């Protein structure tokens, strides 16, 4: 293909992706923060199922690393009036938390004395 044909194909793909994103936004299925896109299928599931579905979609379970990403996740909580799982776990040190890949948390927005360790966070 020559450069003009490649340009046309790229433009067509960008247009189709834009339309699909628009539909998903209207259905409150995606939102974004910075360069990241956050998505949901709107279905309730346990943590392991959620983790697997995210992996199947080519992504990972949401783990906010700044206020904007936290707001993107909160958008789904408010839109669907439900909780959400985060890609955060308790470390080997009780009361200390880390990302699922074991890297240290650099951002939190928890209420005072949370997480409390009652297993319902």
Residue, then its C-alpha position, 0 to 999 in steps of 0.5 A: x500500500x502506498x502512503x495515501x492508502x495507509x493514511x486513508x485506512x488509518x483515518x477510517x480506523x480512527x473514525x470507527x474507534x472514535x464512534x465505538x468509544x462514543x457509544x461506550x461513553x454513552x452507556x457509561x462503560x468507559x472513561x479515561x484519565x490521562x493516557x489510560x482508559x478505564x472500562x467495565x462490563x457493568x456486571x457484578x463478579x467476585x475478585x478473581x473473576x474480575x481479575x480474569x475478565x480484565x486480563x482477557x480484555x488485555x488490561x488489568x484490574x484498576x489500581x489508582x495511582x493519582x487523583x485523576x485515576x481515582x476519579x475515573x474509578x469513582x465514576x463507575x462506583x457512582x454510575x452503577x451504585x456499587x463497589x469496585x475492586x482495586x488492584x491492591x493487596x495487603x503486603x507481608x507487613x500487616x497494615x501495609x498495602x501494595x499493588x498486585x505486582x508487589x510495587x509500593x503504593x504511591x497514592x491513596x485516598x482512604x478515609x481515616x483508619x482505612x482500610x481497617x482489615x475487616x476483609x470488606x474493603 
